[in-house]
Amino acid sequence: MSTRNVLAILLLAAAIAACSAKKKPGEPQASASAATAAAATASDAAAEVGARIYSGNCVPCHQQNGVGIPSVYPSLAGSSVVLGDPAQLALWVIRGQRPASMPAGRYPTQMLQFGWMKPADAAALFSYLRSNFGNSAAPVDAAAVAKALGQ
């Protein structure tokens, strides 16, 4: 057997041993760092989608900085609706069902309904709203939005 073949066999055996040592029965193949990197990439992509939806649909009323227009359109910064129950936020934005925490008649304008929005897009937008404009709240996932909408 040539030195080259022996080296190839040793490298293959070392690779198999390394994979076997790291993986426990029932665990996925990816390492924790790979899973963390994948989650971060997915989170970055969702943040980008949320920012794009906000810029394309919400800026005219709530402004680029999220503070709205006083006495006309509400601020999203520190908003109890944005920071509160994601299900109520979903019903408000997508179906126009005003949350109980938002008093009627405070603003002369009406919130547009975004019924075209899919749960994944809505979750990305809500997560964007909850993590920008000085807000700090947990992200929203598409399953929670779908559940709130009865889907």
N, C-alpha and C positions, 0 to 999 in steps of 0.2 A: 504494500500500500504506500502511495507516495505521501510526502510530507504535506502536500497541498490537500489531499483527501483527509488526512488525519486532522489537520487544522480545521477544515470545514466541519467534520464530524464533532470535534470538540466545541466549536462555536455554536453549532446547532444544539448540542447537549446542554451547554451553558444557558442558552436562551430558553430552552424548555424548562430547565430547572428553575430559572428566575421567574418564569410565568407561573409555574406550579407552586412555588413558595409564596407568592403574593396572593394568589387566588384561593379563597376558602370555598368549600362547597356551598352552592346556592348564591354566591356573590356574582355580580356581573364582571365581565372581563376588564372593563375600564378601571383605572386606578382612581383614588379619591381626587387627586389633583386634576385628572382628565375630566372627571364629572364636574368638579368645581369650575373648571375652565369652560365646559360646555354650558353650564348654568349661567355663567357670567355673560357668555356670548348671546344666549337666548334673552337674557335680561336687557342687554344693550340693544338688541334688535327690537324688543318690545318698546323700549324707551324711545327709539328712533321712530317707530310707528306712531306712538302716542304723541310725540312732538309734531310729526307731520300732520296728523289728524287735527291737533289743536290749531296749528298754523293755518290750515286750510278751511277750518269751519268755525272756530271759536274766537279768533283774534278780533274780528270786526266788532264784537260786543264786549268781550272781556279784556281786550287789548293784549299786546305782546307780553306785557309784564304781569298779566293776570289780575290787575287791580280794577278792571271794569271802568265804567264811567259813572261817577257819583250821581246818585238819584235817578239814574237811567238803567244801567246794567250793573249787577252785583260784582263785587270783588270775589275772586276765588281764593285769595290769600286768607288763610285762617277761617275759611267758610265751614260752618258746622255741617253743611250738606256734603261738601267735598271730603271732609275729614271723618264724617260719621259712617253710618251703615252703608256699605257698598251696594246693597240691594236697593235701598231707597234712592241712591244716586242713579243706579241703572234705570229704575222706573221713571225717574224725573227726566233724565236726558233722552231716553229712548222712547218712552210712552207719554211723557208729559204729565205724569201723576205727581203732583206737588207733595213733597215730604211734609209730614206734620210739623217738623222742626222749622219749616220756612213759613213765616206768616204771609198770608195773602195780602196783596195790595201794597206791598212795600216799594215795588218798582212799577212804573207805568207800562213796562214792556212785558211781553210774554216769551218764555223760553221756547225756542224752536225744538221740534221733536226730530230726533235722529234715528227713526225707525229702520233706516237702511243699514245701520251699523250691526255687524256680526258680533257675537260675544267676545271673540278674541280682540277685535278692534276696540270695542268698548273697554275691555279690561286694560288694554294698552293705554288708552286715553285716560282712564280713571287713575291708573298707576302714575302716569305722567303728572296729572293734576295734584295727586297726593304727595308727590315728591319734589314739586317745584313751587315757586312763588313764596318761599319761606315755609311751605307745608312739610310736614314730616309724619307720614302715616304709612302703614303697611301697604304693599302693592295689592292689586286686585287680580284674581285669576279668572280666566274665561268660564270655568265651571260655575263659579259663584254668580257671574252675570247671567249665564244660561238658566241657572236655578231660579234666580230672581224673576226672570222673564217667563218662567214656566216652560222652558224648552228642554 
